[in-house]
Amino acid sequence: MRLRSTSRNGATRLSTVSLAALCVFALSACGARVDAGGAPSASAESCVDTSGDTVKIGFLNSLSGTMAISEQTVHDALELAAEEINADGGVLGKQLEIVSEDGQSEPTVFAEKAGKLITSDCVAAVFGGWTSASRKAMLPVFEAQDSLLFYPVQYEGLESSPNIFYTGATTNQQIVPALDYLVEQGTKSLFLVGSDYVFPRTANKIINAYAEAHDIEIVGEEYAPLGHTDFSTIVNKVKSADADAVFNTLNGDSNVAFFKEYNNAGMSADDMPVVSVSIAEEEVGGIGVENIEGQLTAWNYYQTVDSPENTAFVEAFKAEYGEDRPTSDPMEAAYTSLYLWKEMVEKAGSFAVDDVTAAADGATYDAPEGKVVVNGDNHHIAKTALIGKIGADGLIHTEWSSEEPIEPDPYLEGYDWADGLS
């Protein structure tokens, strides 16, 4: 089933003027036809070549800039999945030929590189992106060219697209379970800290709505630019507010500076725990376990997940990249995304976008996180929610689990308190 709309909430978007300009730039960069009014016209015919023994796919990740601390690991996991798939005979008998591009932690670069991959490199699908700003910059490019993006990172929800498959968590699979957990622990007040872009601002809008319905006081809400490293003022505000907990939506290397300042201010997980939704095992090493031990995270996968599939994944990743390299949720979601695309293509018997999306519903994969199933209506996947605690070993250990996969509800239609958000 093809989706009918790409977004139902203007709050998830960049400013109207900036996004409109970005969309026109992106569509022009990728060769799409744009009419005199700036709107995309009919997309160009696909140039994907499946006549030989190979088929091209694109990897688009930030290998430089503030997000490289997180996105390099996703690129590595994608490379591992491609190697495994090729060693097992490829997809429909064709070997995968990888074209990699660096998004440079800049949304406009992601849009430009997406266009290049689709129209110049003629890839059958693209895998990558991290920040919601990068995803939203790429979305009009993929829709105009009718190509496929597999996006591997948890995000703020309130979006769906016929040309994007979301293999990370949507809001009801990560943020809502994290809030439910805090309520169970007796939390009555929260301080919100985030990076100043789409995901944290929309996530915090949702958190505010949840808090109002559950008698939680939001005692502060602060944002810092991506890459920001001076958190003395924000941390002083956090300390003065004396909240029961902090909900952290910072991204990239800003987390290093935040947690170091947090510790310097004399705060700890014992007196004011921080729940983070963008810190995984790889970031723990960059932050320093001494700065973050005991703090909480909300994800759908940890390296410590106990399953045969995860054991095989962890062993394969470490064999490829070194015993000191941990695995993490975004890496696993990216790795899973390539296998899900393979399942869809082989189910369809075709690399064509319309055929692949028509075959998507019910596509399954026994992933390291557990069995995942694609929802053909909204292009998200069912995922088990996990609340974890960072240990002295630098790994994240499950404190709480939803036990069963949670069906994706990107528009929060099943929650009365979310009325009006989407």
TORKOL-4160 file (C-alpha; in steps of 0.2 Angstrom, whole numbers, padded with zeros to 4 digits, m for minus):
422
<pt num="1" X="0000" Y="0000" Z="0000"/>
<pt num="2" X="0007" Y="0017" Z="m0005"/>
<pt num="3" X="0006" Y="0031" Z="0008"/>
<pt num="4" X="m0005" Y="0046" Z="0005"/>
<pt num="5" X="0005" Y="0060" Z="0014"/>
<pt num="6" X="0022" Y="0064" Z="0020"/>
<pt num="7" X="0019" Y="0074" Z="0035"/>
<pt num="8" X="0004" Y="0079" Z="0046"/>
<pt num="9" X="0012" Y="0091" Z="0058"/>
<pt num="10" X="0020" Y="0108" Z="0053"/>
<pt num="11" X="0029" Y="0108" Z="0070"/>
<pt num="12" X="0041" Y="0094" Z="0064"/>
<pt num="13" X="0047" Y="0105" Z="0050"/>
<pt num="14" X="0060" Y="0118" Z="0048"/>
<pt num="15" X="0054" Y="0136" Z="0046"/>
<pt num="16" X="0042" Y="0138" Z="0031"/>
<pt num="17" X="0054" Y="0149" Z="0022"/>
<pt num="18" X="0070" Y="0139" Z="0025"/>
<pt num="19" X="0062" Y="0122" Z="0021"/>
<pt num="20" X="0054" Y="0129" Z="0005"/>
<pt num="21" X="0071" Y="0135" Z="m0001"/>
<pt num="22" X="0080" Y="0119" Z="0004"/>
<pt num="23" X="0067" Y="0109" Z="m0005"/>
<pt num="24" X="0069" Y="0119" Z="m0021"/>
<pt num="25" X="0088" Y="0118" Z="m0019"/>
<pt num="26" X="0087" Y="0099" Z="m0016"/>
<pt num="27" X="0076" Y="0095" Z="m0031"/>
<pt num="28" X="0086" Y="0106" Z="m0043"/>
<pt num="29" X="0102" Y="0097" Z="m0037"/>
<pt num="30" X="0096" Y="0080" Z="m0040"/>
<pt num="31" X="0089" Y="0084" Z="m0057"/>
<pt num="32" X="0071" Y="0083" Z="m0054"/>
<pt num="33" X="0060" Y="0095" Z="m0064"/>
<pt num="34" X="0053" Y="0109" Z="m0055"/>
<pt num="35" X="0039" Y="0120" Z="m0062"/>
<pt num="36" X="0039" Y="0139" Z="m0062"/>
<pt num="37" X="0030" Y="0140" Z="m0045"/>
<pt num="38" X="0044" Y="0130" Z="m0037"/>
<pt num="39" X="0034" Y="0114" Z="m0035"/>
<pt num="40" X="0041" Y="0097" Z="m0041"/>
<pt num="41" X="0033" Y="0090" Z="m0057"/>
<pt num="42" X="0033" Y="0072" Z="m0063"/>
<pt num="43" X="0049" Y="0063" Z="m0057"/>
<pt num="44" X="0062" Y="0057" Z="m0069"/>
<pt num="45" X="0062" Y="0039" Z="m0075"/>
<pt num="46" X="0073" Y="0028" Z="m0064"/>
<pt num="47" X="0091" Y="0025" Z="m0071"/>
<pt num="48" X="0094" Y="0009" Z="m0060"/>
<pt num="49" X="0103" Y="m0004" Z="m0070"/>
<pt num="50" X="0099" Y="m0022" Z="m0066"/>
<pt num="51" X="0105" Y="m0029" Z="m0082"/>
<pt num="52" X="0122" Y="m0036" Z="m0076"/>
<pt num="53" X="0128" Y="m0046" Z="m0061"/>
<pt num="54" X="0128" Y="m0031" Z="m0049"/>
<pt num="55" X="0116" Y="m0018" Z="m0042"/>
<pt num="56" X="0121" Y="m0002" Z="m0034"/>
<pt num="57" X="0115" Y="0004" Z="m0017"/>
<pt num="58" X="0120" Y="0020" Z="m0008"/>
<pt num="59" X="0126" Y="0023" Z="0009"/>
<pt num="60" X="0124" Y="0042" Z="0015"/>
<pt num="61" X="0131" Y="0045" Z="0032"/>
<pt num="62" X="0141" Y="0060" Z="0041"/>
<pt num="63" X="0159" Y="0054" Z="0040"/>
<pt num="64" X="0164" Y="0071" Z="0046"/>
<pt num="65" X="0157" Y="0085" Z="0056"/>
<pt num="66" X="0149" Y="0085" Z="0073"/>
<pt num="67" X="0138" Y="0070" Z="0069"/>
<pt num="68" X="0153" Y="0059" Z="0064"/>
<pt num="69" X="0155" Y="0052" Z="0082"/>
<pt num="70" X="0138" Y="0043" Z="0079"/>
<pt num="71" X="0136" Y="0041" Z="0060"/>
<pt num="72" X="0153" Y="0032" Z="0056"/>
<pt num="73" X="0147" Y="0017" Z="0066"/>
<pt num="74" X="0131" Y="0016" Z="0056"/>
<pt num="75" X="0141" Y="0016" Z="0040"/>
<pt num="76" X="0152" Y="0002" Z="0047"/>
<pt num="77" X="0137" Y="m0008" Z="0051"/>
<pt num="78" X="0130" Y="m0006" Z="0034"/>
<pt num="79" X="0146" Y="m0011" Z="0026"/>
<pt num="80" X="0146" Y="m0027" Z="0037"/>
<pt num="81" X="0128" Y="m0031" Z="0031"/>
<pt num="82" X="0132" Y="m0029" Z="0013"/>
<pt num="83" X="0148" Y="m0040" Z="0015"/>
<pt num="84" X="0137" Y="m0053" Z="0023"/>
<pt num="85" X="0123" Y="m0052" Z="0010"/>
<pt num="86" X="0136" Y="m0053" Z="m0005"/>
<pt num="87" X="0145" Y="m0068" Z="0003"/>
<pt num="88" X="0128" Y="m0077" Z="0004"/>
<pt num="89" X="0124" Y="m0074" Z="m0015"/>
<pt num="90" X="0118" Y="m0056" Z="m0015"/>
<pt num="91" X="0100" Y="m0050" Z="m0018"/>
<pt num="92" X="0091" Y="m0059" Z="m0032"/>
<pt num="93" X="0107" Y="m0066" Z="m0037"/>
<pt num="94" X="0116" Y="m0049" Z="m0039"/>
<pt num="95" X="0131" Y="m0043" Z="m0029"/>
<pt num="96" X="0128" Y="m0026" Z="m0020"/>
<pt num="97" X="0140" Y="m0012" Z="m0027"/>
<pt num="98" X="0141" Y="0001" Z="m0013"/>
<pt num="99" X="0142" Y="0020" Z="m0017"/>
<pt num="100" X="0146" Y="0029" Z="m0001"/>
<pt num="101" X="0144" Y="0048" Z="0002"/>
<pt num="102" X="0148" Y="0059" Z="0016"/>
<pt num="103" X="0133" Y="0070" Z="0022"/>
<pt num="104" X="0146" Y="0081" Z="0032"/>
<pt num="105" X="0133" Y="0084" Z="0046"/>
<pt num="106" X="0124" Y="0097" Z="0035"/>
<pt num="107" X="0106" Y="0094" Z="0029"/>
<pt num="108" X="0109" Y="0103" Z="0013"/>
<pt num="109" X="0124" Y="0092" Z="0009"/>
<pt num="110" X="0113" Y="0077" Z="0013"/>
<pt num="111" X="0100" Y="0083" Z="0000"/>
<pt num="112" X="0113" Y="0086" Z="m0013"/>
<pt num="113" X="0122" Y="0069" Z="m0010"/>
<pt num="114" X="0105" Y="0060" Z="m0011"/>
<pt num="115" X="0101" Y="0068" Z="m0027"/>
<pt num="116" X="0118" Y="0062" Z="m0034"/>
<pt num="117" X="0116" Y="0045" Z="m0028"/>
<pt num="118" X="0099" Y="0043" Z="m0036"/>
<pt num="119" X="0102" Y="0052" Z="m0053"/>
<pt num="120" X="0120" Y="0050" Z="m0056"/>
<pt num="121" X="0125" Y="0034" Z="m0047"/>
<pt num="122" X="0108" Y="0026" Z="m0051"/>
<pt num="123" X="0107" Y="0017" Z="m0034"/>
<pt num="124" X="0092" Y="0006" Z="m0031"/>
<pt num="125" X="0090" Y="0012" Z="m0013"/>
<pt num="126" X="0099" Y="0023" Z="m0001"/>
<pt num="127" X="0103" Y="0019" Z="0017"/>
<pt num="128" X="0107" Y="0033" Z="0030"/>
<pt num="129" X="0104" Y="0049" Z="0038"/>
<pt num="130" X="0104" Y="0053" Z="0057"/>
<pt num="131" X="0097" Y="0070" Z="0062"/>
<pt num="132" X="0079" Y="0074" Z="0058"/>
<pt num="133" X="0085" Y="0089" Z="0049"/>
<pt num="134" X="0095" Y="0078" Z="0037"/>
<pt num="135" X="0080" Y="0067" Z="0034"/>
<pt num="136" X="0068" Y="0081" Z="0031"/>
<pt num="137" X="0080" Y="0089" Z="0019"/>
<pt num="138" X="0081" Y="0072" Z="0009"/>
<pt num="139" X="0063" Y="0068" Z="0010"/>
<pt num="140" X="0057" Y="0079" Z="m0005"/>
<pt num="141" X="0072" Y="0073" Z="m0015"/>
<pt num="142" X="0067" Y="0055" Z="m0013"/>
<pt num="143" X="0048" Y="0059" Z="m0016"/>
<pt num="144" X="0052" Y="0069" Z="m0032"/>
<pt num="145" X="0063" Y="0055" Z="m0039"/>
<pt num="146" X="0052" Y="0041" Z="m0032"/>
<pt num="147" X="0067" Y="0033" Z="m0025"/>
<pt num="148" X="0069" Y="0024" Z="m0008"/>
<pt num="149" X="0078" Y="0029" Z="0008"/>
<pt num="150" X="0080" Y="0018" Z="0023"/>
<pt num="151" X="0082" Y="0029" Z="0039"/>
<pt num="152" X="0090" Y="0020" Z="0054"/>
<pt num="153" X="0088" Y="0031" Z="0069"/>
<pt num="154" X="0075" Y="0034" Z="0082"/>
<pt num="155" X="0065" Y="0050" Z="0078"/>
<pt num="156" X="0051" Y="0062" Z="0084"/>
<pt num="157" X="0037" Y="0053" Z="0074"/>
<pt num="158" X="0023" Y="0063" Z="0066"/>
<pt num="159" X="0029" Y="0059" Z="0049"/>
<pt num="160" X="0027" Y="0045" Z="0035"/>
<pt num="161" X="0032" Y="0044" Z="0017"/>
<pt num="162" X="0029" Y="0032" Z="0003"/>
<pt num="163" X="0048" Y="0034" Z="m0001"/>
<pt num="164" X="0055" Y="0031" Z="0017"/>
<pt num="165" X="0056" Y="0016" Z="0028"/>
<pt num="166" X="0060" Y="0020" Z="0046"/>
<pt num="167" X="0069" Y="0006" Z="0055"/>
<pt num="168" X="0073" Y="0016" Z="0070"/>
<pt num="169" X="0060" Y="0019" Z="0084"/>
<pt num="170" X="0046" Y="0031" Z="0082"/>
<pt num="171" X="0039" Y="0041" Z="0097"/>
<pt num="172" X="0028" Y="0027" Z="0105"/>
<pt num="173" X="0042" Y="0015" Z="0104"/>
<pt num="174" X="0055" Y="0025" Z="0113"/>
<pt num="175" X="0050" Y="0042" Z="0121"/>
<pt num="176" X="0033" Y="0037" Z="0128"/>
<pt num="177" X="0040" Y="0021" Z="0136"/>
<pt num="178" X="0054" Y="0031" Z="0144"/>
<pt num="179" X="0041" Y="0043" Z="0151"/>
<pt num="180" X="0031" Y="0028" Z="0157"/>
<pt num="181" X="0046" Y="0021" Z="0166"/>
<pt num="182" X="0050" Y="0038" Z="0174"/>
<pt num="183" X="0032" Y="0039" Z="0180"/>
<pt num="184" X="0033" Y="0021" Z="0188"/>
<pt num="185" X="0049" Y="0027" Z="0197"/>
<pt num="186" X="0039" Y="0042" Z="0205"/>
<pt num="187" X="0046" Y="0056" Z="0194"/>
<pt num="188" X="0036" Y="0072" Z="0197"/>
<pt num="189" X="0047" Y="0085" Z="0188"/>
<pt num="190" X="0058" Y="0085" Z="0173"/>
<pt num="191" X="0071" Y="0097" Z="0165"/>
<pt num="192" X="0072" Y="0096" Z="0146"/>
<pt num="193" X="0089" Y="0098" Z="0137"/>
<pt num="194" X="0091" Y="0096" Z="0118"/>
<pt num="195" X="0100" Y="0101" Z="0103"/>
<pt num="196" X="0092" Y="0116" Z="0093"/>
<pt num="197" X="0084" Y="0107" Z="0078"/>
<pt num="198" X="0069" Y="0097" Z="0073"/>
<pt num="199" X="0070" Y="0081" Z="0083"/>
<pt num="200" X="0072" Y="0089" Z="0101"/>
<pt num="201" X="0060" Y="0103" Z="0099"/>
<pt num="202" X="0046" Y="0091" Z="0092"/>
<pt num="203" X="0051" Y="0077" Z="0105"/>
<pt num="204" X="0049" Y="0090" Z="0119"/>
<pt num="205" X="0032" Y="0096" Z="0112"/>
<pt num="206" X="0027" Y="0078" Z="0114"/>
<pt num="207" X="0035" Y="0077" Z="0131"/>
<pt num="208" X="0026" Y="0093" Z="0137"/>
<pt num="209" X="0009" Y="0086" Z="0131"/>
<pt num="210" X="0013" Y="0069" Z="0141"/>
<pt num="211" X="0018" Y="0079" Z="0156"/>
<pt num="212" X="0002" Y="0089" Z="0157"/>
<pt num="213" X="m0008" Y="0073" Z="0156"/>
<pt num="214" X="0002" Y="0064" Z="0169"/>
<pt num="215" X="0004" Y="0078" Z="0182"/>
<pt num="216" X="0023" Y="0080" Z="0179"/>
<pt num="217" X="0030" Y="0098" Z="0180"/>
<pt num="218" X="0042" Y="0104" Z="0167"/>
<pt num="219" X="0054" Y="0115" Z="0177"/>
<pt num="220" X="0065" Y="0120" Z="0162"/>
<pt num="221" X="0068" Y="0118" Z="0144"/>
<pt num="222" X="0085" Y="0123" Z="0136"/>
<pt num="223" X="0092" Y="0120" Z="0119"/>
<pt num="224" X="0110" Y="0122" Z="0112"/>
<pt num="225" X="0116" Y="0122" Z="0094"/>
<pt num="226" X="0122" Y="0106" Z="0086"/>
<pt num="227" X="0141" Y="0104" Z="0090"/>
<pt num="228" X="0139" Y="0116" Z="0105"/>
<pt num="229" X="0152" Y="0113" Z="0119"/>
<pt num="230" X="0150" Y="0126" Z="0132"/>
<pt num="231" X="0136" Y="0120" Z="0144"/>
<pt num="232" X="0140" Y="0129" Z="0160"/>
<pt num="233" X="0125" Y="0140" Z="0159"/>
<pt num="234" X="0113" Y="0126" Z="0155"/>
<pt num="235" X="0120" Y="0115" Z="0168"/>
<pt num="236" X="0119" Y="0128" Z="0181"/>
<pt num="237" X="0100" Y="0130" Z="0176"/>
<pt num="238" X="0098" Y="0112" Z="0177"/>
<pt num="239" X="0106" Y="0111" Z="0195"/>
<pt num="240" X="0096" Y="0126" Z="0201"/>
<pt num="241" X="0079" Y="0118" Z="0195"/>
<pt num="242" X="0082" Y="0103" Z="0206"/>
<pt num="243" X="0071" Y="0092" Z="0195"/>
<pt num="244" X="0068" Y="0073" Z="0198"/>
<pt num="245" X="0076" Y="0069" Z="0182"/>
<pt num="246" X="0083" Y="0076" Z="0166"/>
<pt num="247" X="0076" Y="0071" Z="0148"/>
<pt num="248" X="0091" Y="0073" Z="0136"/>
<pt num="249" X="0089" Y="0075" Z="0117"/>
<pt num="250" X="0106" Y="0082" Z="0114"/>
<pt num="251" X="0114" Y="0074" Z="0098"/>
<pt num="252" X="0132" Y="0071" Z="0093"/>
<pt num="253" X="0148" Y="0077" Z="0102"/>
<pt num="254" X="0138" Y="0090" Z="0112"/>
<pt num="255" X="0134" Y="0076" Z="0124"/>
<pt num="256" X="0153" Y="0075" Z="0129"/>
<pt num="257" X="0153" Y="0093" Z="0135"/>
<pt num="258" X="0136" Y="0092" Z="0143"/>
<pt num="259" X="0140" Y="0076" Z="0154"/>
<pt num="260" X="0157" Y="0083" Z="0159"/>
<pt num="261" X="0150" Y="0099" Z="0164"/>
<pt num="262" X="0136" Y="0090" Z="0173"/>
<pt num="263" X="0149" Y="0080" Z="0183"/>
<pt num="264" X="0159" Y="0095" Z="0186"/>
<pt num="265" X="0144" Y="0103" Z="0194"/>
<pt num="266" X="0143" Y="0089" Z="0207"/>
<pt num="267" X="0127" Y="0081" Z="0200"/>
<pt num="268" X="0126" Y="0062" Z="0198"/>
<pt num="269" X="0114" Y="0048" Z="0192"/>
<pt num="270" X="0109" Y="0046" Z="0211"/>
<pt num="271" X="0102" Y="0063" Z="0214"/>
<pt num="272" X="0096" Y="0069" Z="0197"/>
<pt num="273" X="0097" Y="0055" Z="0184"/>
<pt num="274" X="0098" Y="0059" Z="0165"/>
<pt num="275" X="0087" Y="0049" Z="0153"/>
<pt num="276" X="0095" Y="0050" Z="0135"/>
<pt num="277" X="0088" Y="0045" Z="0119"/>
<pt num="278" X="0103" Y="0048" Z="0107"/>
<pt num="279" X="0117" Y="0041" Z="0118"/>
<pt num="280" X="0122" Y="0023" Z="0113"/>
<pt num="281" X="0137" Y="0012" Z="0117"/>
<pt num="282" X="0148" Y="0021" Z="0105"/>
<pt num="283" X="0145" Y="0038" Z="0112"/>
<pt num="284" X="0148" Y="0031" Z="0130"/>
<pt num="285" X="0166" Y="0029" Z="0125"/>
<pt num="286" X="0167" Y="0046" Z="0118"/>
<pt num="287" X="0159" Y="0054" Z="0133"/>
<pt num="288" X="0170" Y="0044" Z="0145"/>
<pt num="289" X="0161" Y="0030" Z="0156"/>
<pt num="290" X="0167" Y="0040" Z="0172"/>
<pt num="291" X="0156" Y="0054" Z="0166"/>
<pt num="292" X="0140" Y="0044" Z="0163"/>
<pt num="293" X="0140" Y="0028" Z="0173"/>
<pt num="294" X="0123" Y="0025" Z="0180"/>
<pt num="295" X="0114" Y="0036" Z="0169"/>
<pt num="296" X="0099" Y="0030" Z="0159"/>
<pt num="297" X="0095" Y="0027" Z="0140"/>
<pt num="298" X="0080" Y="0023" Z="0130"/>
<pt num="299" X="0082" Y="0012" Z="0115"/>
<pt num="300" X="0077" Y="m0004" Z="0107"/>
<pt num="301" X="0093" Y="m0013" Z="0106"/>
<pt num="302" X="0109" Y="m0015" Z="0117"/>
<pt num="303" X="0125" Y="m0025" Z="0114"/>
<pt num="304" X="0120" Y="m0034" Z="0130"/>
<pt num="305" X="0104" Y="m0041" Z="0122"/>
<pt num="306" X="0104" Y="m0060" Z="0125"/>
<pt num="307" X="0099" Y="m0069" Z="0109"/>
<pt num="308" X="0108" Y="m0080" Z="0096"/>
<pt num="309" X="0106" Y="m0068" Z="0082"/>
<pt num="310" X="0114" Y="m0054" Z="0093"/>
<pt num="311" X="0128" Y="m0065" Z="0098"/>
<pt num="312" X="0132" Y="m0068" Z="0079"/>
<pt num="313" X="0130" Y="m0050" Z="0075"/>
<pt num="314" X="0142" Y="m0044" Z="0089"/>
<pt num="315" X="0155" Y="m0057" Z="0085"/>
<pt num="316" X="0154" Y="m0053" Z="0066"/>
<pt num="317" X="0156" Y="m0034" Z="0070"/>
<pt num="318" X="0170" Y="m0036" Z="0082"/>
<pt num="319" X="0179" Y="m0048" Z="0070"/>
<pt num="320" X="0178" Y="m0035" Z="0056"/>
<pt num="321" X="0181" Y="m0019" Z="0066"/>
<pt num="322" X="0190" Y="m0024" Z="0082"/>
<pt num="323" X="0186" Y="m0031" Z="0099"/>
<pt num="324" X="0186" Y="m0013" Z="0107"/>
<pt num="325" X="0171" Y="m0008" Z="0095"/>
<pt num="326" X="0154" Y="m0009" Z="0103"/>
<pt num="327" X="0138" Y="m0011" Z="0094"/>
<pt num="328" X="0123" Y="0000" Z="0097"/>
<pt num="329" X="0105" Y="0003" Z="0092"/>
<pt num="330" X="0107" Y="0014" Z="0077"/>
<pt num="331" X="0120" Y="0002" Z="0070"/>
<pt num="332" X="0109" Y="m0012" Z="0073"/>
<pt num="333" X="0094" Y="m0003" Z="0065"/>
<pt num="334" X="0105" Y="0001" Z="0050"/>
<pt num="335" X="0111" Y="m0017" Z="0048"/>
<pt num="336" X="0093" Y="m0023" Z="0049"/>
<pt num="337" X="0087" Y="m0011" Z="0036"/>
<pt num="338" X="0098" Y="m0018" Z="0023"/>
<pt num="339" X="0092" Y="m0036" Z="0027"/>
<pt num="340" X="0074" Y="m0029" Z="0027"/>
<pt num="341" X="0077" Y="m0021" Z="0010"/>
<pt num="342" X="0084" Y="m0038" Z="0003"/>
<pt num="343" X="0068" Y="m0047" Z="0010"/>
<pt num="344" X="0056" Y="m0034" Z="0002"/>
<pt num="345" X="0066" Y="m0035" Z="m0015"/>
<pt num="346" X="0066" Y="m0054" Z="m0015"/>
<pt num="347" X="0048" Y="m0055" Z="m0010"/>
<pt num="348" X="0043" Y="m0043" Z="m0024"/>
<pt num="349" X="0055" Y="m0052" Z="m0036"/>
<pt num="350" X="0060" Y="m0035" Z="m0042"/>
<pt num="351" X="0071" Y="m0020" Z="m0038"/>
<pt num="352" X="0058" Y="m0007" Z="m0044"/>
<pt num="353" X="0052" Y="0005" Z="m0031"/>
<pt num="354" X="0033" Y="0002" Z="m0033"/>
<pt num="355" X="0036" Y="m0017" Z="m0033"/>
<pt num="356" X="0046" Y="m0016" Z="m0017"/>
<pt num="357" X="0034" Y="m0005" Z="m0007"/>
<pt num="358" X="0020" Y="m0016" Z="m0013"/>
<pt num="359" X="0029" Y="m0031" Z="m0005"/>
<pt num="360" X="0034" Y="m0022" Z="0011"/>
<pt num="361" X="0019" Y="m0026" Z="0022"/>
<pt num="362" X="0023" Y="m0040" Z="0033"/>
<pt num="363" X="0041" Y="m0042" Z="0028"/>
<pt num="364" X="0051" Y="m0049" Z="0043"/>
<pt num="365" X="0069" Y="m0052" Z="0049"/>
<pt num="366" X="0076" Y="m0060" Z="0064"/>
<pt num="367" X="0086" Y="m0046" Z="0069"/>
<pt num="368" X="0099" Y="m0044" Z="0083"/>
<pt num="369" X="0086" Y="m0034" Z="0093"/>
<pt num="370" X="0073" Y="m0048" Z="0090"/>
<pt num="371" X="0060" Y="m0052" Z="0076"/>
<pt num="372" X="0055" Y="m0036" Z="0067"/>
<pt num="373" X="0040" Y="m0034" Z="0055"/>
<pt num="374" X="0037" Y="m0020" Z="0042"/>
<pt num="375" X="0020" Y="m0010" Z="0043"/>
<pt num="376" X="0016" Y="m0007" Z="0025"/>
<pt num="377" X="0004" Y="0007" Z="0029"/>
<pt num="378" X="0016" Y="0018" Z="0038"/>
<pt num="379" X="0033" Y="0011" Z="0033"/>
<pt num="380" X="0039" Y="0009" Z="0051"/>
<pt num="381" X="0043" Y="m0008" Z="0060"/>
<pt num="382" X="0037" Y="m0016" Z="0076"/>
<pt num="383" X="0050" Y="m0014" Z="0090"/>
<pt num="384" X="0053" Y="m0019" Z="0108"/>
<pt num="385" X="0056" Y="m0004" Z="0120"/>
<pt num="386" X="0071" Y="m0005" Z="0132"/>
<pt num="387" X="0076" Y="0006" Z="0146"/>
<pt num="388" X="0095" Y="0003" Z="0150"/>
<pt num="389" X="0108" Y="0009" Z="0163"/>
<pt num="390" X="0126" Y="0013" Z="0158"/>
<pt num="391" X="0138" Y="0001" Z="0168"/>
<pt num="392" X="0156" Y="0003" Z="0173"/>
<pt num="393" X="0160" Y="m0008" Z="0158"/>
<pt num="394" X="0154" Y="0005" Z="0146"/>
<pt num="395" X="0140" Y="m0006" Z="0140"/>
<pt num="396" X="0121" Y="m0003" Z="0143"/>
<pt num="397" X="0112" Y="m0016" Z="0153"/>
<pt num="398" X="0093" Y="m0017" Z="0152"/>
<pt num="399" X="0083" Y="m0011" Z="0167"/>
<pt num="400" X="0066" Y="m0013" Z="0160"/>
<pt num="401" X="0058" Y="m0020" Z="0144"/>
<pt num="402" X="0041" Y="m0020" Z="0135"/>
<pt num="403" X="0044" Y="m0038" Z="0133"/>
<pt num="404" X="0034" Y="m0038" Z="0116"/>
<pt num="405" X="0037" Y="m0028" Z="0101"/>
<pt num="406" X="0026" Y="m0012" Z="0101"/>
<pt num="407" X="0017" Y="m0008" Z="0085"/>
<pt num="408" X="0023" Y="0008" Z="0077"/>
<pt num="409" X="0011" Y="0023" Z="0080"/>
<pt num="410" X="0020" Y="0038" Z="0072"/>
<pt num="411" X="0006" Y="0050" Z="0074"/>
<pt num="412" X="0002" Y="0044" Z="0092"/>
<pt num="413" X="m0016" Y="0041" Z="0086"/>
<pt num="414" X="m0018" Y="0029" Z="0101"/>
<pt num="415" X="m0015" Y="0042" Z="0114"/>
<pt num="416" X="m0029" Y="0054" Z="0120"/>
<pt num="417" X="m0016" Y="0066" Z="0127"/>
<pt num="418" X="m0008" Y="0068" Z="0110"/>
<pt num="419" X="m0024" Y="0075" Z="0102"/>
<pt num="420" X="m0019" Y="0090" Z="0092"/>
<pt num="421" X="m0001" Y="0086" Z="0090"/>
<pt num="422" X="m0002" Y="0078" Z="0073"/>
